[in-house]
């Protein structure tokens, strides 16, 4: 499994961004796929995930603003982020849990200016 994240950038507070994660490499059963983030001086935290049972889970701080989705083949997972606030500034990492282990993408920087 190889994860390639894209879509980060600079946006003003109240704006929107769309992150995409392309899953390439070995075809293996994926149980969970989604996004984590790490802000400067803070620990990495879960933002939004989607599971192979169709369940989605969101951090309390992003509920109602962010939406995670995936295609049926687990080839792409997308995070749509609306009404961004400065506290959303972080490096966002694509993440997957498979039968072979846990994988991380390279991270994409999201900066929200006031």
DRENTORKOL-3810 file (N, C-alpha, C; in nm, 4 decimals):
REM DRENTORKOL-3810
@n.u->0.0851; n.v->-0.1195; n.w->0.0000; ca.u->0.0000; ca.v->0.0000; ca.w->0.0000; c.u->0.0883; c.v->0.1239; c.w->0.0000
@n.u->0.0631; n.v->0.2123; n.w->-0.0914; ca.u->0.1316; ca.v->0.3413; ca.w->-0.0939; c.u->0.0256; c.v->0.4486; c.w->-0.1020
@n.u->0.0413; n.v->0.5500; n.w->-0.0192; ca.u->-0.0580; ca.v->0.6559; ca.w->-0.0092; c.u->0.0027; c.v->0.7872; c.w->-0.0541
@n.u->-0.0651; n.v->0.8541; n.w->-0.1465; ca.u->-0.0174; ca.v->0.9814; ca.w->-0.2004; c.u->-0.1224; c.v->1.0878; c.w->-0.1754
@n.u->-0.0900; n.v->1.1811; n.w->-0.0867; ca.u->-0.1846; ca.v->1.2865; ca.w->-0.0511; c.u->-0.1605; c.v->1.4110; c.w->-0.1350
@n.u->-0.2674; n.v->1.4842; n.w->-0.1606; ca.u->-0.2580; ca.v->1.6098; ca.w->-0.2351; c.u->-0.3736; c.v->1.6999; c.w->-0.1964
@n.u->-0.3601; n.v->1.8286; n.w->-0.2298; ca.u->-0.4705; ca.v->1.9208; ca.w->-0.2113; c.u->-0.4526; c.v->2.0230; c.w->-0.1014
@n.u->-0.3457; n.v->2.0163; n.w->-0.0258; ca.u->-0.3260; ca.v->2.1144; ca.w->0.0783; c.u->-0.2935; c.v->2.2512; c.w->0.0207
@n.u->-0.2872; n.v->2.3502; n.w->0.1079; ca.u->-0.2545; ca.v->2.4848; ca.w->0.0630; c.u->-0.2923; c.v->2.5882; c.w->0.1658
@n.u->-0.2928; n.v->2.7128; n.w->0.1209; ca.u->-0.3244; ca.v->2.8270; ca.w->0.2060; c.u->-0.4646; c.v->2.8758; c.w->0.1736
@n.u->-0.5446; n.v->2.8952; n.w->0.2781; ca.u->-0.6818; ca.v->2.9415; ca.w->0.2597; c.u->-0.7178; c.v->3.0344; c.w->0.3737
@n.u->-0.8057; n.v->3.1271; n.w->0.3484; ca.u->-0.8519; ca.v->3.2161; ca.w->0.4533; c.u->-0.9571; c.v->3.1470; c.w->0.5390
@n.u->-0.9675; n.v->3.1917; n.w->0.6615; ca.u->-1.0694; ca.v->3.1373; ca.w->0.7512; c.u->-1.2069; c.v->3.1527; c.w->0.6866
@n.u->-1.2861; n.v->3.0464; n.w->0.6994; ca.u->-1.4162; ca.v->3.0440; ca.w->0.6353; c.u->-1.4160; c.v->2.9793; c.w->0.4988
@n.u->-1.2988; n.v->2.9565; n.w->0.4466; ca.u->-1.2874; ca.v->2.8978; ca.w->0.3136; c.u->-1.2925; c.v->2.7464; c.w->0.3170
@n.u->-1.2660; n.v->2.6865; n.w->0.2011; ca.u->-1.2763; ca.v->2.5419; ca.w->0.1852; c.u->-1.1536; c.v->2.4864; c.w->0.1128
@n.u->-1.1243; n.v->2.3614; n.w->0.1429; ca.u->-1.0204; ca.v->2.2878; ca.w->0.0727; c.u->-1.0661; c.v->2.1436; c.w->0.0568
@n.u->-1.0063; n.v->2.0791; n.w->-0.0436; ca.u->-1.0376; ca.v->1.9391; ca.w->-0.0689; c.u->-0.9063; c.v->1.8620; c.w->-0.0745
@n.u->-0.8932; n.v->1.7643; n.w->0.0123; ca.u->-0.7744; ca.v->1.6790; ca.w->0.0139; c.u->-0.8088; c.v->1.5442; c.w->-0.0503
@n.u->-0.7132; n.v->1.4929; n.w->-0.1254; ca.u->-0.7310; ca.v->1.3615; ca.w->-0.1853; c.u->-0.6142; c.v->1.2716; c.w->-0.1492
@n.u->-0.6444; n.v->1.1445; n.w->-0.1345; ca.u->-0.5411; ca.v->1.0451; ca.w->-0.1045; c.u->-0.5565; c.v->0.9307; c.w->-0.2039
@n.u->-0.4544; n.v->0.9111; n.w->-0.2826; ca.u->-0.4553; ca.v->0.8029; ca.w->-0.3800; c.u->-0.3844; c.v->0.6816; c.w->-0.3215
@n.u->-0.4514; n.v->0.5698; n.w->-0.3267; ca.u->-0.3968; ca.v->0.4436; ca.w->-0.2758; c.u->-0.3400; c.v->0.3635; c.w->-0.3928
@n.u->-0.2078; n.v->0.3505; n.w->-0.3948; ca.u->-0.1438; ca.v->0.2746; ca.w->-0.5026; c.u->-0.0640; c.v->0.1608; c.w->-0.4412
@n.u->0.0001; n.v->0.0831; n.w->-0.5227; ca.u->0.0813; ca.v->-0.0255; ca.w->-0.4719; c.u->0.0027; c.v->-0.1555; c.w->-0.4632
@n.u->0.0410; n.v->-0.2388; n.w->-0.3696; ca.u->-0.0150; ca.v->-0.3725; ca.w->-0.3589; c.u->-0.1642; c.v->-0.3691; c.w->-0.3275
@n.u->-0.2403; n.v->-0.4503; n.w->-0.3935; ca.u->-0.3840; ca.v->-0.4590; ca.w->-0.3697; c.u->-0.4071; c.v->-0.5487; c.w->-0.2485
@n.u->-0.4474; n.v->-0.4893; n.w->-0.1380; ca.u->-0.4693; ca.v->-0.5629; ca.w->-0.0140; c.u->-0.5966; c.v->-0.5116; c.w->0.0501
@n.u->-0.6604; n.v->-0.5992; n.w->0.1253; ca.u->-0.7857; ca.v->-0.5614; ca.w->0.1900; c.u->-0.7621; c.v->-0.4463; c.w->0.2876
@n.u->-0.8407; n.v->-0.3414; n.w->0.2732; ca.u->-0.8305; ca.v->-0.2243; ca.w->0.3611; c.u->-0.9492; c.v->-0.2242; c.w->0.4557
@n.u->-0.9216; n.v->-0.2071; n.w->0.5823; ca.u->-1.0271; ca.v->-0.2026; ca.w->0.6831; c.u->-1.0698; c.v->-0.0598; c.w->0.7164
@n.u->-0.9717; n.v->0.0291; n.w->0.7218; ca.u->-0.9990; ca.v->0.1688; ca.w->0.7579; c.u->-0.9092; c.v->0.2579; c.w->0.6727
@n.u->-0.9632; n.v->0.3708; n.w->0.6311; ca.u->-0.8832; ca.v->0.4686; ca.w->0.5578; c.u->-0.9351; c.v->0.6066; c.w->0.5923
@n.u->-0.8427; n.v->0.7013; n.w->0.6026; ca.u->-0.8889; ca.v->0.8345; ca.w->0.6367; c.u->-0.7746; c.v->0.9303; c.w->0.6591
@n.u->-0.7976; n.v->1.0294; n.w->0.7455; ca.u->-0.7064; ca.v->1.1410; ca.w->0.7632; c.u->-0.6783; c.v->1.1679; c.w->0.9103
@n.u->-0.5524; n.v->1.1948; n.w->0.9367; ca.u->-0.5066; ca.v->1.2452; ca.w->1.0653; c.u->-0.4385; c.v->1.3791; c.w->1.0395
@n.u->-0.4149; n.v->1.4532; n.w->1.1459; ca.u->-0.3409; ca.v->1.5788; ca.w->1.1309; c.u->-0.2535; c.v->1.6033; c.w->1.2528
@n.u->-0.1491; n.v->1.6832; n.w->1.2293; ca.u->-0.0591; ca.v->1.7197; ca.w->1.3379; c.u->-0.0260; c.v->1.8681; c.w->1.3266
@n.u->-0.0681; n.v->1.9422; n.w->1.4258; ca.u->-0.0395; ca.v->2.0851; ca.w->1.4322; c.u->0.0941; c.v->2.1059; c.w->1.5030
@n.u->0.1590; n.v->2.2184; n.w->1.4821; ca.u->0.2873; ca.v->2.2443; ca.w->1.5468; c.u->0.2783; c.v->2.2335; c.w->1.6980
@n.u->0.3666; n.v->2.1539; n.w->1.7577; ca.u->0.3708; ca.v->2.1387; ca.w->1.9012; c.u->0.2636; c.v->2.0493; c.w->1.9590
@n.u->0.1854; n.v->1.9834; n.w->1.8735; ca.u->0.0773; ca.v->1.8978; ca.w->1.9207; c.u->0.0942; c.v->1.7564; c.w->1.8687
@n.u->0.0237; n.v->1.6644; n.w->1.9330; ca.u->0.0270; ca.v->1.5261; ca.w->1.8886; c.u->-0.0622; c.v->1.5063; c.w->1.7666
@n.u->-0.0303; n.v->1.4027; n.w->1.6922; ca.u->-0.1121; ca.v->1.3693; ca.w->1.5771; c.u->-0.2491; c.v->1.3223; c.w->1.6259
@n.u->-0.3539; n.v->1.3675; n.w->1.5583; ca.u->-0.4896; ca.v->1.3328; ca.w->1.5986; c.u->-0.5722; c.v->1.2880; c.w->1.4788
@n.u->-0.6695; n.v->1.2032; n.w->1.5064; ca.u->-0.7602; ca.v->1.1579; ca.w->1.4031; c.u->-0.8523; c.v->1.2738; c.w->1.3637
@n.u->-0.8720; n.v->1.2894; n.w->1.2338; ca.u->-0.9635; ca.v->1.3906; ca.w->1.1826; c.u->-1.0922; c.v->1.3253; c.w->1.1330
@n.u->-1.0772; n.v->1.2292; n.w->1.0421; ca.u->-1.1943; ca.v->1.1632; ca.w->0.9848; c.u->-1.1503; c.v->1.0317; c.w->0.9228
@n.u->-1.2292; n.v->0.9280; n.w->0.9463; ca.u->-1.1989; ca.v->0.7974; ca.w->0.8889; c.u->-1.3263; c.v->0.7345; c.w->0.8331
@n.u->-1.3055; n.v->0.6398; n.w->0.7423; ca.u->-1.4160; ca.v->0.5618; ca.w->0.6894; c.u->-1.3742; c.v->0.4150; c.w->0.6910
@n.u->-1.4667; n.v->0.3274; n.w->0.7213; ca.u->-1.4343; ca.v->0.1862; ca.w->0.7382; c.u->-1.4989; c.v->0.1006; c.w->0.6294
@n.u->-1.4567; n.v->-0.0252; n.w->0.6258; ca.u->-1.5117; ca.v->-0.1158; ca.w->0.5253; c.u->-1.6538; c.v->-0.1602; c.w->0.5561
@n.u->-1.7062; n.v->-0.1185; n.w->0.6711; ca.u->-1.8468; ca.v->-0.1454; ca.w->0.7020; c.u->-1.9349; c.v->-0.0255; c.w->0.6691
@n.u->-1.8732; n.v->0.0792; n.w->0.6142; ca.u->-1.9492; ca.v->0.1976; ca.w->0.5782; c.u->-1.9588; c.v->0.3025; c.w->0.6874
@n.u->-1.8966; n.v->0.2755; n.w->0.7990; ca.u->-1.9015; ca.v->0.3709; ca.w->0.9111; c.u->-1.8010; c.v->0.4836; c.w->0.8897
@n.u->-1.8396; n.v->0.6037; n.w->0.9259; ca.u->-1.7482; ca.v->0.7177; ca.w->0.9277; c.u->-1.7390; c.v->0.7715; c.w->1.0696
@n.u->-1.6241; n.v->0.8270; n.w->1.1001; ca.u->-1.5996; ca.v->0.8820; ca.w->1.2334; c.u->-1.5247; c.v->1.0127; c.w->1.2180
@n.u->-1.5638; n.v->1.1115; n.w->1.2968; ca.u->-1.5034; ca.v->1.2441; ca.w->1.2884; c.u->-1.4591; c.v->1.2923; c.w->1.4260
@n.u->-1.3532; n.v->1.3701; n.w->1.4278; ca.u->-1.3162; ca.v->1.4408; ca.w->1.5494; c.u->-1.4266; c.v->1.5414; c.w->1.5815
@n.u->-1.4504; n.v->1.5634; n.w->1.7085; ca.u->-1.5560; ca.v->1.6565; ca.w->1.7492; c.u->-1.5340; c.v->1.7950; c.w->1.6893
@n.u->-1.4091; n.v->1.8352; n.w->1.6761; ca.u->-1.3777; ca.v->1.9705; ca.w->1.6306; c.u->-1.4100; c.v->1.9931; c.w->1.4831
@n.u->-1.4320; n.v->1.8856; n.w->1.4065; ca.u->-1.4576; ca.v->1.9027; ca.w->1.2634; c.u->-1.5965; c.v->1.8570; c.w->1.2225
@n.u->-1.6720; n.v->1.8011; n.w->1.3145; ca.u->-1.8070; ca.v->1.7530; ca.w->1.2818; c.u->-1.8915; c.v->1.8672; c.w->1.2258
@n.u->-1.9614; n.v->1.8351; n.w->1.1176; ca.u->-2.0460; ca.v->1.9353; ca.w->1.0537; c.u->-1.9727; c.v->2.0235; c.w->0.9559
@n.u->-1.8390; n.v->2.0168; n.w->0.9553; ca.u->-1.7605; ca.v->2.0999; ca.w->0.8627; c.u->-1.6833; c.v->2.0150; c.w->0.7611
@n.u->-1.6386; n.v->1.8999; n.w->0.8027; ca.u->-1.5579; ca.v->1.8124; ca.w->0.7172; c.u->-1.6400; c.v->1.6905; c.w->0.6760
@n.u->-1.6116; n.v->1.6398; n.w->0.5553; ca.u->-1.6761; ca.v->1.5189; ca.w->0.5069; c.u->-1.5724; c.v->1.4286; c.w->0.4415
@n.u->-1.5682; n.v->1.3044; n.w->0.4872; ca.u->-1.4756; ca.v->1.2065; ca.w->0.4294; c.u->-1.5556; c.v->1.1104; c.w->0.3419
@n.u->-1.4971; n.v->1.0729; n.w->0.2299; ca.u->-1.5628; ca.v->0.9786; ca.w->0.1408; c.u->-1.4573; c.v->0.8984; c.w->0.0655
@n.u->-1.4992; n.v->0.7889; n.w->0.0065; ca.u->-1.4061; ca.v->0.7049; ca.w->-0.0703; c.u->-1.4797; c.v->0.6432; c.w->-0.1884
@n.u->-1.4027; n.v->0.5984; n.w->-0.2852; ca.u->-1.4639; ca.v->0.5249; ca.w->-0.3941; c.u->-1.4747; c.v->0.3775; c.w->-0.3550
@n.u->-1.5527; n.v->0.3014; n.w->-0.4295; ca.u->-1.5799; ca.v->0.1625; ca.w->-0.3916; c.u->-1.4551; c.v->0.0764; c.w->-0.3931
@n.u->-1.3588; n.v->0.1112; n.w->-0.4730; ca.u->-1.2385; ca.v->0.0309; ca.w->-0.4831; c.u->-1.1282; c.v->0.0715; c.w->-0.3891
@n.u->-1.1560; n.v->0.1627; n.w->-0.2974; ca.u->-1.0559; ca.v->0.2127; ca.w->-0.2021; c.u->-0.9356; c.v->0.2743; c.w->-0.2751
@n.u->-0.9573; n.v->0.3233; n.w->-0.3969; ca.u->-0.8458; ca.v->0.3835; ca.w->-0.4684; c.u->-0.8204; c.v->0.5271; c.w->-0.4277
@n.u->-0.9249; n.v->0.5944; n.w->-0.3841; ca.u->-0.9133; ca.v->0.7346; ca.w->-0.3456; c.u->-1.0012; c.v->0.7630; c.w->-0.2248
@n.u->-0.9445; n.v->0.8335; n.w->-0.1294; ca.u->-1.0220; ca.v->0.8841; ca.w->-0.0166; c.u->-1.0115; c.v->1.0363; c.w->-0.0193
@n.u->-1.1241; n.v->1.1007; n.w->-0.0057; ca.u->-1.1310; ca.v->1.2469; ca.w->-0.0167; c.u->-1.1793; c.v->1.3072; c.w->0.1141
@n.u->-1.1221; n.v->1.4196; n.w->0.1490; ca.u->-1.1659; ca.v->1.4963; ca.w->0.2655; c.u->-1.2039; c.v->1.6359; c.w->0.2187
@n.u->-1.3305; n.v->1.6686; n.w->0.2278; ca.u->-1.3786; ca.v->1.8023; ca.w->0.1943; c.u->-1.3887; c.v->1.8813; c.w->0.3240
@n.u->-1.3195; n.v->1.9920; n.w->0.3286; ca.u->-1.3128; ca.v->2.0732; ca.w->0.4497; c.u->-1.3766; c.v->2.2082; c.w->0.4225
@n.u->-1.4852; n.v->2.2361; n.w->0.4904; ca.u->-1.5565; ca.v->2.3622; ca.w->0.4759; c.u->-1.5475; c.v->2.4447; c.w->0.6033
@n.u->-1.5721; n.v->2.5743; n.w->0.5883; ca.u->-1.5725; ca.v->2.6654; ca.w->0.7027; c.u->-1.4467; c.v->2.6474; c.w->0.7876
@n.u->-1.3348; n.v->2.6511; n.w->0.7225; ca.u->-1.2073; ca.v->2.6283; ca.w->0.7916; c.u->-1.1790; c.v->2.7393; c.w->0.8915
@n.u->-1.1160; n.v->2.6998; n.w->1.0006; ca.u->-1.0744; ca.v->2.7936; ca.w->1.1051; c.u->-0.9244; c.v->2.7813; c.w->1.1235
@n.u->-0.8660; n.v->2.8816; n.w->1.1889; ca.u->-0.7194; ca.v->2.8823; ca.w->1.2043; c.u->-0.6698; c.v->2.7588; c.w->1.2789
@n.u->-0.7543; n.v->2.7061; n.w->1.3674; ca.u->-0.7144; ca.v->2.5872; ca.w->1.4440; c.u->-0.7035; c.v->2.4622; c.w->1.3571
@n.u->-0.7498; n.v->2.4691; n.w->1.2339; ca.u->-0.7367; ca.v->2.3557; ca.w->1.1417; c.u->-0.5987; c.v->2.3523; c.w->1.0760
@n.u->-0.5174; n.v->2.4535; n.w->1.0982; ca.u->-0.3832; ca.v->2.4561; ca.w->1.0411; c.u->-0.3007; c.v->2.3399; c.w->1.0949
@n.u->-0.2491; n.v->2.2589; n.w->1.0027; ca.u->-0.1740; ca.v->2.1399; ca.w->1.0413; c.u->-0.1227; c.v->2.0708; c.w->0.9160
@n.u->-0.0371; n.v->1.9722; n.w->0.9380; ca.u->-0.0017; ca.v->1.8798; ca.w->0.8308; c.u->-0.1025; c.v->1.7652; c.w->0.8374
@n.u->-0.1655; n.v->1.7379; n.w->0.7271; ca.u->-0.2676; ca.v->1.6337; ca.w->0.7191; c.u->-0.2074; c.v->1.5095; c.w->0.6549
@n.u->-0.2299; n.v->1.3968; n.w->0.7216; ca.u->-0.1735; ca.v->1.2698; ca.w->0.6766; c.u->-0.2838; c.v->1.1724; c.w->0.6389
@n.u->-0.2677; n.v->1.1137; n.w->0.5214; ca.u->-0.3559; ca.v->1.0054; ca.w->0.4828; c.u->-0.3116; c.v->0.8787; c.w->0.5569
@n.u->-0.4073; n.v->0.7957; n.w->0.5926; ca.u->-0.3807; ca.v->0.6811; ca.w->0.6784; c.u->-0.4667; c.v->0.5632; c.w->0.6350
@n.u->-0.4100; n.v->0.4436; n.w->0.6415; ca.u->-0.4914; ca.v->0.3257; ca.w->0.6165; c.u->-0.4504; c.v->0.2121; c.w->0.7094
@n.u->-0.5475; n.v->0.1322; n.w->0.7450; ca.u->-0.5252; ca.v->0.0110; ca.w->0.8241; c.u->-0.5664; c.v->-0.1073; c.w->0.7377
@n.u->-0.4735; n.v->-0.1998; n.w->0.7180; ca.u->-0.4999; ca.v->-0.3159; ca.w->0.6351; c.u->-0.4643; c.v->-0.4421; c.w->0.7118
@n.u->-0.4891; n.v->-0.5543; n.w->0.6477; ca.u->-0.4527; ca.v->-0.6808; ca.w->0.7107; c.u->-0.3009; c.v->-0.6953; c.w->0.7232
@n.u->-0.2259; n.v->-0.6177; n.w->0.6440; ca.u->-0.0800; ca.v->-0.6253; ca.w->0.6479; c.u->-0.0193; c.v->-0.5224; c.w->0.7422
@n.u->-0.0986; n.v->-0.4284; n.w->0.7909; ca.u->-0.0445; ca.v->-0.3286; ca.w->0.8811; c.u->-0.1033; c.v->-0.1909; c.w->0.8593
@n.u->-0.0370; n.v->-0.0922; n.w->0.9195; ca.u->-0.0809; ca.v->0.0471; ca.w->0.9127; c.u->0.0120; c.v->0.1262; c.w->0.8221
@n.u->-0.0468; n.v->0.2129; n.w->0.7399; ca.u->0.0310; ca.v->0.2892; ca.w->0.6429; c.u->-0.0020; c.v->0.4370; c.w->0.6527
@n.u->0.0976; n.v->0.5203; n.w->0.6224; ca.u->0.0827; ca.v->0.6660; ca.w->0.6249; c.u->0.1313; c.v->0.7251; c.w->0.4941
@n.u->0.0620; n.v->0.8298; n.w->0.4492; ca.u->0.1090; ca.v->0.9081; ca.w->0.3370; c.u->0.2121; c.v->1.0099; c.w->0.3836
@n.u->0.2611; n.v->1.0910; n.w->0.2924; ca.u->0.3711; ca.v->1.1822; ca.w->0.3220; c.u->0.3261; c.v->1.3101; c.w->0.3899
@n.u->0.1992; n.v->1.3381; n.w->0.3951; ca.u->0.1506; ca.v->1.4590; ca.w->0.4594; c.u->0.1367; c.v->1.5740; c.w->0.3617
@n.u->0.0336; n.v->1.6540; n.w->0.3835; ca.u->0.0129; ca.v->1.7742; ca.w->0.3034; c.u->-0.0263; c.v->1.8873; c.w->0.3982
@n.u->0.0359; n.v->2.0030; n.w->0.3796; ca.u->0.0187; ca.v->2.1146; ca.w->0.4714; c.u->-0.1058; c.v->2.1947; c.w->0.4377
@n.u->-0.1863; n.v->2.2181; n.w->0.5397; ca.u->-0.3023; ca.v->2.3058; ca.w->0.5299; c.u->-0.2799; c.v->2.4234; c.w->0.6229
@n.u->-0.2846; n.v->2.5431; n.w->0.5686; ca.u->-0.2658; ca.v->2.6638; ca.w->0.6476; c.u->-0.3885; c.v->2.7518; c.w->0.6326
@n.u->-0.4506; n.v->2.7833; n.w->0.7454; ca.u->-0.5703; ca.v->2.8674; ca.w->0.7453; c.u->-0.5327; c.v->3.0013; c.w->0.8083
@n.u->-0.5466; n.v->3.1077; n.w->0.7316; ca.u->-0.5104; ca.v->3.2407; ca.w->0.7806; c.u->-0.6347; c.v->3.3139; c.w->0.8310
@n.u->-0.6121; n.v->3.4019; n.w->0.9269; ca.u->-0.7253; ca.v->3.4758; ca.w->0.9851; c.u->-0.7569; c.v->3.5998; c.w->0.9050
END
